[in-house]
Amino acid sequence: MNRRQLGTTGYDVTDVGLGTWNIGGDWGDVSAEEGRETIRTALDAGVDFIDTADVYGDGFSEQRIAEVLDEREVRDEVTVATKAGRRLDPHTAERYNYDNLSEYVDRSREYLGVGSLELLQLHCPPTDAYYQPETFDALSRLKDEGKVDHCGVSVERVEEALKAIEYPEVETVQIIFNMFRQRPAERFFEEAKRRDIGVIVRVPLASGLLTGKVSRDMEFPENDHRNFNIEGEAFDRGETFAGLPVDEGFDAVDELREHVPERMTMAQMALRWILDHDAVSTVIPGSTNPEHVQANAAVSEMDPLSNQVHGAVRDIYEEYVFGDVHHRW
């Protein structure tokens, strides 16, 4: 697999990683063994960057990662990034402080079986948190204490990313970027490159829409966010189907089908489209299907998409997506 530098962290990671939200919850029931097998499959495919969060299954995802890394004896070969903050209740900006973050970091260290977290990311804090220097001072203190090696943020909005990287503690930004969420390429990537910020792309397949395998009449389990968060009832609706109204999303997918290159699936085209942007350090698709995990990893060595395909994607975005999504995130 191809590799890219993750900002100034010193980590050289595969450009396709593994996101483990699917393992931890909000995507239907997943057993411990299914979670472990997903991670094994990714490692076998060459993936060496895994993203998780303390809130994914309330630590379920972190624990499965630790079990497989110990089983394979590959801790020195795999970079694990986790996130903290979404366990706060209420989830308010002022609660992103040292005391709370330190407590969450200590539990993640225990669950992941490490003395220091390789990369700690604030987990989509409220916008006001980015205007609290004390929040980022807390990250610096955690580094000084040896509990965290490097720090970053996971954001909902482009403007949050731009504000976050003003703080020297922030070395990476995790952001939603896909064929239905193109604004980061216009507003954020150039500044990220200028500051040598690692860019981790999440929700690359728009919650499955961009696989082309989700049908209009598909029903999702009650504990799947594609059932309970369509309008943002539980968390930011941009996390579900990239915030795009479902009918418009399916119309856009139908238009994309004719532009999928030979020997690629639509999901692979969507991932390759992301990797064609050189500001991206790594993309973290999630799946518990071993075949999908393998197919995602294979994108690393696929040829870039043609200018014609990139142009078609932009045209479809402007016709079906722009008005509903572009200026919201």
ABEGO torsion letter per residue (X at the ends): XBBBBBEAAGBBBBABBBBAAAAAEGAEBBBAAAAAAAAAAAAAAGBABBBBBAABGGGAAAAAAAAAAAAAGAAAABBBBBBBGAABOBBBAAABBAAAAAAAAAAAAAAAGBABBABBBBBGBBAAAAABAAAAAAAAAAAAAGABABBBBBBABAAAAAAAAABAABABBBBBBBAABAAAAAAAAAAAAAAGBBBBBBGAAGGGAAAGABBAABBBBAABAAAAAAAGAABBAAABGGGBBAAAAAAAAAAAAAABBBGBBAAAAAAAAAAABAABABBBBBBABAAAAAAAAAAAABBBBBAAAAAAAAAAAAAAAAAAAAAAX
